[in-house]
Amino acid sequence: MYMTVRRYEGVPNPGDAAVQVNESFVPIISQIRGFLGYYWADAKNGTMTSVSIFQDQVGAEESNNKAVEWVKQHPGVLPKAAQITAGEVVAHKAK
């Protein structure tokens, strides 16, 4: 498994961002080969964080490219590019 964490700062309206991400970005990312899961969190004070899980690095990298495209197409929602951290999942547990 491979995981990507994207951190967005300076989000002017987190509630609107959540709706737009859910309605227009989640359908895009969930169609990428190897998609396992996506989570979007409001870290408060204009900071939003997403976690994407894929079967392999190829899918995770494609998701980052799609995220960059989406942000450029929605400048009022997420005004800055994300800080991206990615890597192979080396430990996990799920219920």
PLY file of the C-alpha trace (Angstrom):
ply
format ascii 1.0
element vertex 95
property float x
property float y
property float z
element edge 94
property int vertex1
property int vertex2
end_header
0.00 0.00 0.00
1.01 3.57 -0.61
-0.26 6.67 1.16
-0.29 10.35 0.30
-1.02 13.15 2.76
-1.81 16.58 1.34
-2.01 19.66 3.59
-3.76 22.80 2.36
-3.40 26.09 4.22
-5.25 29.39 3.86
-8.58 27.75 2.97
-11.08 30.63 3.18
-14.23 28.53 3.64
-13.57 25.01 4.95
-17.25 24.04 4.83
-17.53 24.95 1.17
-14.21 23.23 0.45
-15.50 20.02 2.02
-18.64 20.07 -0.12
-16.75 20.80 -3.33
-14.06 18.19 -2.65
-16.71 15.58 -1.87
-18.82 16.41 -4.93
-16.17 16.96 -7.59
-12.77 15.63 -6.47
-13.72 12.40 -4.72
-15.36 11.00 -7.90
-12.13 11.72 -9.82
-9.71 10.19 -7.33
-11.88 7.15 -6.66
-11.64 6.14 -10.33
-7.84 5.88 -10.25
-6.57 2.32 -10.53
-5.62 0.89 -7.15
-7.75 3.32 -5.12
-8.42 2.05 -1.59
-9.60 5.08 0.35
-9.74 8.85 0.73
-10.22 11.00 3.81
-10.62 14.79 4.07
-10.25 16.50 7.44
-10.73 20.02 8.75
-7.66 20.71 10.89
-9.14 24.15 11.78
-7.79 27.68 11.27
-8.03 27.37 7.47
-6.02 24.16 7.25
-7.44 21.08 5.52
-5.72 17.72 5.23
-6.38 14.77 2.96
-5.15 11.19 3.11
-5.29 8.98 0.03
-4.55 5.26 0.10
-3.65 3.26 -3.01
-2.43 -0.23 -3.73
0.78 1.13 -5.22
2.90 4.21 -5.81
1.66 4.68 -9.38
-1.91 5.30 -8.23
-0.81 7.60 -5.43
1.30 9.69 -7.79
-1.58 9.94 -10.24
-3.82 11.12 -7.40
-1.33 13.89 -6.59
-1.34 14.99 -10.24
-5.15 15.01 -10.27
-5.18 17.01 -7.02
-2.82 19.63 -8.49
-5.09 19.95 -11.55
-8.21 20.20 -9.38
-6.73 22.93 -7.17
-5.76 24.97 -10.26
-9.32 24.65 -11.54
-10.79 25.74 -8.17
-8.62 28.69 -7.04
-11.27 30.14 -4.72
-11.70 26.85 -2.86
-8.09 25.92 -2.16
-5.95 28.99 -2.83
-2.53 27.33 -2.51
-0.88 24.15 -3.69
-0.68 21.39 -1.11
2.29 20.35 0.94
2.60 16.68 -0.05
4.04 13.82 1.97
3.90 10.32 0.49
5.32 6.91 1.14
4.86 3.20 1.40
2.62 2.09 4.25
4.84 0.00 6.51
2.39 -0.58 9.38
-1.37 -0.43 9.62
-4.44 -1.88 11.27
-8.08 -1.47 10.31
-11.31 -2.75 11.78
0 1
1 2
2 3
3 4
4 5
5 6
6 7
7 8
8 9
9 10
10 11
11 12
12 13
13 14
14 15
15 16
16 17
17 18
18 19
19 20
20 21
21 22
22 23
23 24
24 25
25 26
26 27
27 28
28 29
29 30
30 31
31 32
32 33
33 34
34 35
35 36
36 37
37 38
38 39
39 40
40 41
41 42
42 43
43 44
44 45
45 46
46 47
47 48
48 49
49 50
50 51
51 52
52 53
53 54
54 55
55 56
56 57
57 58
58 59
59 60
60 61
61 62
62 63
63 64
64 65
65 66
66 67
67 68
68 69
69 70
70 71
71 72
72 73
73 74
74 75
75 76
76 77
77 78
78 79
79 80
80 81
81 82
82 83
83 84
84 85
85 86
86 87
87 88
88 89
89 90
90 91
91 92
92 93
93 94
